[in-house]
């Protein structure tokens, strides 16, 4: 194989891995959105 082809395949693999890790992190995060919104609202009222 040519060097350029190997470099492009490596870049594709790295980008795919980063995308999958990011997607996995977003799907498995347990964020408490209502709690965060309530804290932000109370901070705006008192400040």
Secondary structure by P-SEA (a helix, b strand, c coil): ccaaaaaaaaaaaaaaaaaaaaaaaaaacccaaaaaaaaaaaaaaac
